């Protein structure tokens, strides 16, 4: 009700008819403004510059009209506190693909508001992946290749000198797997993110699983084989 343009993000994840129905449903809340669907957060500069100026006068009138309702809500919960906290999961071990999948479906409750970071999976150990979660939505995105993974590629046209330089860099890394690592930050209600963070840590490969994988073992991977590439 207080905006001069309403943006529907992540519309690329929904059928067109669903986005249209959502736009029609919320349009009566603010019939004076246009509604725009925005895939991947992309908003053209000319569209941004063409937006009308923010109508402070109309918003001030609207706030006056809603003041009684606002005061009623505040009086009902005068001392309400939001116990927002964060946890960081950091380890050089990869996540077990199936356990990570199961954890996301079992432990990611409504109190887990946001989590983001880098991680890797056995079987895709050359890929640096971005974990990007907001509420119930999770994106698996390909950022780049780990340097340790680049050395396993035979078609990247690296010279002997370049490979030697990468090996020297990796030798200085503290982790067992070169520059590969998992580092996720989880934000949400304290009680729920503790359970989710603990479950994520239990998704990391055990020492026995690492040895089995290094000897040629293959883990079942239910995650999509096609992931978004961020330029």
KANORTA-V155567 format. One record per run of one state. SS is the DSSP state (H for helix, E for strand, L for the rest). FROM is the first residue (numbers start at 1). LEN is the number of residues. If there is no record, write none. Layout:
# KANORTA-V155567
ss & from & len
SS & FROM & LEN
SS & FROM & LEN
This chain:
# KANORTA-V155567
ss & from & len
L & 1 & 5
E & 6 & 4
L & 10 & 1
H & 11 & 3
L & 14 & 2
H & 16 & 15
L & 31 & 4
E & 35 & 4
H & 39 & 3
L & 42 & 3
H & 45 & 5
L & 50 & 6
H & 56 & 21
L & 77 & 7
E & 84 & 8
L & 92 & 3
E & 95 & 1
L & 96 & 1
H & 97 & 10
L & 107 & 5
E & 112 & 8
L & 120 & 1
E & 121 & 1
L & 122 & 5
E & 127 & 8
L & 135 & 2
E & 137 & 9
L & 146 & 1
H & 147 & 4
L & 151 & 9
H & 160 & 12
L & 172 & 10
E & 182 & 8
H & 190 & 12
L & 202 & 2
E & 204 & 1
L & 205 & 2
H & 207 & 8
L & 215 & 13
E & 228 & 2
L & 230 & 2
